Amino acid sequence: MKTSEITYTGDLRTTSIHVKSGKEIITDAPTDNQGKGEAFSPTDLLATSLGNCMLTIVGIAARNHGFNIDGTKAEITKVMAENPRRVSEIHVELHFPDNNYTEKEKAIIERSAKTCPVAYSLHPDIKQEITFSY
């Protein structure tokens, strides 16, 4: 089964439909690459996917080990490089609202975040800088 369908709608914009749910994502080219920057760029989505994946996998691990990460936030910073234009670094700051995690739970959190599927799928030349704030 297809994952998504993407339509180029003009003016450097795409609309992506998640086939199973019908949910929609719009992307624009960034302002530093001839775009309007009115929505996520494709490279923004790449960087954001890392944070989404980390929180999802940590959430699964937390559920399996009997603790909660509800309210945890991720702040993502994407760094671009030139020649060729590409994502060179992704900085992920994970902020946990509960500061009462045990050392074992913190180890589970950090191991889970760093081993999410998106982290493993990114090219090794893309630096992943991950910080955890409890």
C-alpha positions in Angstrom: 0.0 0.0 0.0 1.2 3.5 -0.8 2.3 5.7 2.0 1.6 9.1 0.5 0.6 11.0 -2.6 2.3 14.3 -3.4 1.1 17.0 -5.8 3.1 19.9 -7.0 0.6 22.8 -6.8 2.9 25.4 -8.3 5.0 28.3 -7.0 7.4 25.9 -5.3 4.7 24.3 -3.1 3.6 20.7 -2.7 0.7 19.0 -1.0 1.2 15.6 0.5 -1.6 13.3 1.5 -1.1 10.5 3.9 -3.0 7.7 2.2 -4.2 5.8 5.2 -5.5 8.8 7.2 -6.1 11.4 4.5 -4.1 14.0 6.6 -2.3 16.7 4.6 1.1 18.4 4.8 2.0 21.4 2.7 5.6 22.3 1.9 7.1 25.4 0.5 10.6 26.1 -0.7 12.5 28.1 2.0 13.0 31.9 1.5 16.8 31.3 1.1 16.0 29.1 -1.9 13.5 31.1 -3.9 10.5 30.1 -1.9 7.8 31.8 0.2 8.7 29.9 3.4 5.0 29.9 4.4 5.2 26.2 5.4 7.7 23.5 6.3 10.3 23.0 3.6 11.2 19.5 2.7 14.5 19.7 4.6 12.5 21.1 7.6 10.4 18.0 7.5 13.6 15.8 7.4 14.9 17.5 10.5 11.5 17.5 12.2 11.1 13.8 11.5 14.1 13.1 13.6 12.5 14.8 16.7 9.1 13.2 16.0 10.7 9.7 15.7 12.8 10.2 18.9 9.7 11.2 20.9 7.7 8.3 19.5 10.3 5.7 20.3 11.0 7.2 23.8 7.2 7.1 24.3 7.1 3.4 23.4 10.0 2.6 25.7 8.5 4.7 28.6 5.2 2.8 28.2 6.9 -0.5 28.1 8.9 0.3 31.3 6.0 1.9 33.2 6.8 5.6 33.2 5.4 8.6 31.4 6.9 11.3 29.2 3.7 13.2 28.4 4.4 16.9 27.8 7.9 16.3 26.6 8.9 18.8 23.9 11.6 18.7 21.2 13.2 21.8 19.7 14.8 21.2 16.3 17.4 23.3 14.6 18.4 22.4 11.1 21.8 23.6 9.7 22.3 23.7 6.0 25.5 23.4 4.0 26.4 24.5 0.4 28.0 22.7 -2.5 25.9 20.7 -2.7 23.0 22.3 -0.8 22.1 19.8 2.0 21.3 19.3 5.6 24.6 19.1 7.4 23.5 19.1 11.1 20.3 18.5 13.1 20.2 19.7 16.7 17.5 18.2 18.9 16.8 19.5 22.4 14.5 17.3 24.3 12.8 19.0 27.3 11.1 16.7 29.8 8.6 18.3 32.2 9.2 15.6 34.9 12.6 15.9 36.5 12.0 12.9 38.8 13.2 10.2 36.4 15.5 7.5 37.9 19.0 7.0 36.4 17.7 3.8 34.8 14.8 5.7 33.2 17.1 8.4 31.9 19.3 5.7 30.4 16.3 4.2 28.7 15.2 7.6 27.4 18.6 8.5 26.0 19.3 5.1 24.4 15.8 5.0 22.8 16.1 8.5 21.4 19.5 7.9 19.8 18.4 4.6 18.3 15.1 5.7 16.6 14.7 4.6 13.0 15.1 8.1 11.5 18.4 8.5 13.4 19.6 5.3 11.8 18.2 6.3 8.4 20.1 9.6 8.1 23.4 9.7 6.3 26.3 9.4 8.7 27.6 12.8 7.4 24.6 14.5 8.9 25.7 15.5 12.4 23.0 14.7 15.1 23.5 16.8 18.2 21.1 15.6 20.9 20.6 17.2 24.3 18.4 16.0 27.2 16.9 18.5 29.7 15.3 16.9 32.7 
